[in-house]
Each structure stands twice: as C-alpha cells, then as structure tokens.
Amino acid sequence: MDGTTLYSIGELSRRTGLSVSTIRFYSDSEVVAPTDRTPAGYRLYDHDALFRLELVRTLRELGIDLTTIQRVLNRELTVAEVASAHADAVDVQIQTLHLRRSVLRAVARSGSSPRETKLMHQLTQLSGEERRRLIDDFIDGTFGKESADPSAVAMVRSATPDLPDDPSTDQVAAWVQLTELIRDEDFRARMRRTASYQAHQRTLDIETEAGDELMAFTRQKLEEARASGIDPLGDEAAPIVDDLVQRFAEAFARVPDAEFREWMAQQFEAGHDLRVDEYWRLVWIVNGWQVVPGLVPVYTWLVQALRRAR
C-alpha cells in the first residue's frame, strides 16, 4: 500500500452512519467495493470508498434506486442529471398525492358510494392530455365536423375545462359531474340546440315579437326573483309567473292557459337550457373562474316556473 488511510468496515459504519450489514451489502453488490483486505480477510476501505458511501446514502435517502446510483458512481450519469429526472418524478408524485387528497375530501364531504368513489378516483387519475382528449371527443361528437357552427364550436373550445394539478374538493366534484354530463347523448343534443344562440347572442323570436318594453320588464322581474332566492318550483314563484303569463298572452292575443304556458317555455328554452347552464357552471368551477363570462341566463328560472306542476 502507499500509506493511504484505510478504514475497517466498523470505522466506515461510524463515519457514514450506515450499518455494517448495509455496507457489506453494498460491497457484495459492487456498489462500493473494498479497497483492500487484511491478512485475516477483513475488508478495508479508503477515502474514495468513504465518499462513495456518503453519496450512496444521500441518493438513497432521496429515493434513487441502486441501479441508477451505480451508473452515477460509474460516471455514466451525473448527479445533476439524476437529480433533475427524480425531481420531475417527485413532482408527479406530489400531483398524485394532491389529487388523492382532493378525492378523499370530496368523498368525505359528499358521502359517496363505493361506485361513485371509484369513478371519482378513475377520472381524476387521467393525465392532462387524456382529460383534453375527453373534452375534444365530446366537442367533435356533439357538433360534428361539417355542419357545425364555427362560432359555437369556438365558444365551447375557448372554455375547455382543465382540472388543475392541485384541485380543490369542489373542483374534483365538478369535474366528475362534468364528465358524466358530457357522455349523455340527451345533453349533447341540448348543447347543439343552444350553443349557436349563445355564441351569436341571438335574440329569441319571442323576445323580438314581445317587444323591448315587455322583455325589459320580464328580465327585471326574473333577476329580482333570482336575487331574492325564490325557488322557481315554489309557491312564491307562482304570482310572478302568473303575471308574466298574463302579460305575454295579451301581447300575443292568446289565452293564458296551460298550452300557452308550455309554448312560452319552449320559446324561452330555445336559446337557454338548464342542463347546458349546468355544464357552464361546472366548467367555471373546474377552471377556478371567479366571474361568469356573461352566459348565465335568467330564462331557465322562468322555464322551470312555467312547467311547475300546478
């Protein structure tokens, strides 16, 4: 030997904090081979072995596997390269834990059934690309590619729901509801009917024929009712709707009977649909938007109230 200080396996254990059995395992695996042996066959290690063991311990504590560590020690990979790759992996793990936490909180809050819990977990486990593909399939399947209104398609695409990496409980619940909604063929048909009106902000026929004065009065009454929290299916809504039905019947020279009420409901429903409104509400929750961008209609309240069982 050249006088270099050599350490016994016990001394190496004291200096590195690793157990003797762990150092022996690393030696047998040739991760850190002994420098020499005593005449009696005991392993001896030099300063380089000490450094390598300390590096192995650090990388193992960071969750890096022995195969990768061996490549670092063999200079096939740099520590920086390994650190970067594992930092990315840790980011994915953190994202997964955030999603899992949000799902568990949503389940705890809503008391979801085992089936709902499984569905919630499966949907939130989708990658960002898979979630975008799910929405793209919905848009393509709803509007097609030939006869679709470009403005309507652009409006829906501009508000693509995008679940964040660290979603809130409300965002997870909204995402699950949203994915169930867009798979419903009845909803897709409703979206096709209403999206063009919403995209072009078209005036409904009934609005044009009723006139500006009656429509301004109607919107005022509906906004007041909504702001007051009046349930369109409750008794408080009845006098408001009865008054509006009477005014519209006079404007259209019709009898304010059940048939006329249904006709009014159909007319106002042409550009506004309760399930489509629910879609937009869920999109806004998933995306974390604070302000609804002008698509919340007051007419859905009126349609519900008109069709209330009397």
CORMOQUI-V464871 format. One record per residue. RES is the residue in three letters. PSI is psi in degrees with one decimal (NA if undefined). Layout:
res->[RES,RES]
psi->[PSI,PSI]
This chain:
res->[MET,ASP,GLY,THR,THR,LEU,TYR,SER,ILE,GLY,GLU,LEU,SER,ARG,ARG,THR,GLY,LEU,SER,VAL,SER,THR,ILE,ARG,PHE,TYR,SER,ASP,SER,GLU,VAL,VAL,ALA,PRO,THR,ASP,ARG,THR,PRO,ALA,GLY,TYR,ARG,LEU,TYR,ASP,HIS,ASP,ALA,LEU,PHE,ARG,LEU,GLU,LEU,VAL,ARG,THR,LEU,ARG,GLU,LEU,GLY,ILE,ASP,LEU,THR,THR,ILE,GLN,ARG,VAL,LEU,ASN,ARG,GLU,LEU,THR,VAL,ALA,GLU,VAL,ALA,SER,ALA,HIS,ALA,ASP,ALA,VAL,ASP,VAL,GLN,ILE,GLN,THR,LEU,HIS,LEU,ARG,ARG,SER,VAL,LEU,ARG,ALA,VAL,ALA,ARG,SER,GLY,SER,SER,PRO,ARG,GLU,THR,LYS,LEU,MET,HIS,GLN,LEU,THR,GLN,LEU,SER,GLY,GLU,GLU,ARG,ARG,ARG,LEU,ILE,ASP,ASP,PHE,ILE,ASP,GLY,THR,PHE,GLY,LYS,GLU,SER,ALA,ASP,PRO,SER,ALA,VAL,ALA,MET,VAL,ARG,SER,ALA,THR,PRO,ASP,LEU,PRO,ASP,ASP,PRO,SER,THR,ASP,GLN,VAL,ALA,ALA,TRP,VAL,GLN,LEU,THR,GLU,LEU,ILE,ARG,ASP,GLU,ASP,PHE,ARG,ALA,ARG,MET,ARG,ARG,THR,ALA,SER,TYR,GLN,ALA,HIS,GLN,ARG,THR,LEU,ASP,ILE,GLU,THR,GLU,ALA,GLY,ASP,GLU,LEU,MET,ALA,PHE,THR,ARG,GLN,LYS,LEU,GLU,GLU,ALA,ARG,ALA,SER,GLY,ILE,ASP,PRO,LEU,GLY,ASP,GLU,ALA,ALA,PRO,ILE,VAL,ASP,ASP,LEU,VAL,GLN,ARG,PHE,ALA,GLU,ALA,PHE,ALA,ARG,VAL,PRO,ASP,ALA,GLU,PHE,ARG,GLU,TRP,MET,ALA,GLN,GLN,PHE,GLU,ALA,GLY,HIS,ASP,LEU,ARG,VAL,ASP,GLU,TYR,TRP,ARG,LEU,VAL,TRP,ILE,VAL,ASN,GLY,TRP,GLN,VAL,VAL,PRO,GLY,LEU,VAL,PRO,VAL,TYR,THR,TRP,LEU,VAL,GLN,ALA,LEU,ARG,ARG,ALA,ARG]
psi->[163.4,18.3,-0.4,138.5,131.8,145.4,141.1,166.2,-32.3,-43.1,-39.6,-36.9,-42.6,-37.1,-32.2,-18.5,2.5,148.3,157.8,-41.7,-35.7,-43.5,-41.0,-39.1,-44.4,-35.5,-46.9,-30.2,-0.9,21.9,-44.6,97.5,149.3,149.4,-35.7,-178.9,151.9,166.5,-28.3,-3.5,6.0,143.0,144.1,145.1,142.7,-173.9,-36.1,-40.4,-39.0,-45.9,-44.8,-40.9,-40.9,-37.8,-42.3,-45.6,-45.3,-47.4,-36.2,-39.5,-25.4,2.4,15.7,135.9,159.9,-34.8,-43.5,-39.6,-40.8,-37.7,-34.4,-46.2,-29.9,4.1,25.0,-25.3,150.1,158.6,-37.6,-42.0,-43.8,-42.8,-42.1,-46.4,-41.5,-28.4,-41.1,-40.9,-39.6,-38.1,-43.5,-42.0,-41.7,-44.0,-43.6,-42.3,-39.5,-45.2,-43.2,-41.2,-44.2,-40.2,-45.4,-40.1,-37.9,-41.5,-44.8,-38.3,-40.3,-12.4,42.7,149.7,165.4,-38.9,-44.8,-38.1,-43.3,-44.5,-44.1,-43.8,-44.2,-43.5,-37.7,-17.3,-10.5,144.2,166.4,-39.5,-40.0,-37.7,-40.7,-38.9,-36.4,-43.9,-40.3,-41.6,-38.4,-46.4,-45.6,-41.1,-27.1,-45.2,-13.2,-167.2,-9.3,-54.2,4.0,147.9,114.3,-36.1,-39.0,-43.9,-42.8,-38.3,-45.1,-41.2,-33.3,-18.4,39.5,126.3,136.4,102.2,124.1,166.6,-32.6,72.6,153.2,169.8,-40.9,-37.3,-38.8,-47.3,-41.0,-40.3,-42.7,-45.2,-39.2,-44.8,-32.1,-38.2,-45.4,-11.0,-7.7,119.5,-34.8,-41.7,-41.3,-39.6,-39.1,-40.5,-40.5,-39.6,-35.8,-24.3,-37.5,-42.2,-45.1,-40.3,-38.1,-2.0,45.9,149.4,130.5,152.6,-41.4,-31.7,-44.5,-46.2,-29.3,-28.3,157.5,-40.6,-49.4,-38.5,-37.3,-41.4,-43.5,-48.2,-37.9,-46.8,-40.3,-40.2,-38.3,-41.2,-44.0,-44.2,-30.7,-4.1,24.6,127.2,124.2,-19.6,3.4,172.7,-30.3,-25.3,-24.2,-52.1,-32.4,-47.0,-39.5,-41.1,-42.7,-41.6,-43.2,-43.1,-42.1,-36.8,-40.6,-39.8,-31.5,5.8,47.7,164.1,129.3,56.9,-173.0,-37.0,-41.8,-38.3,-41.6,-37.3,-43.8,-44.0,-44.0,-39.8,-45.9,-24.3,-15.8,-38.9,-4.6,125.5,135.8,-41.1,-33.3,-40.1,-37.7,-37.3,-49.3,-39.1,-43.7,-38.4,-45.2,-36.9,-47.9,-42.6,-7.1,26.3,135.5,-30.0,126.8,122.5,57.6,18.9,2.9,109.8,158.4,-11.2,-23.7,-35.0,-45.3,-42.4,-43.3,-44.2,-37.6,-33.0,9.1,135.1,129.8,NA]
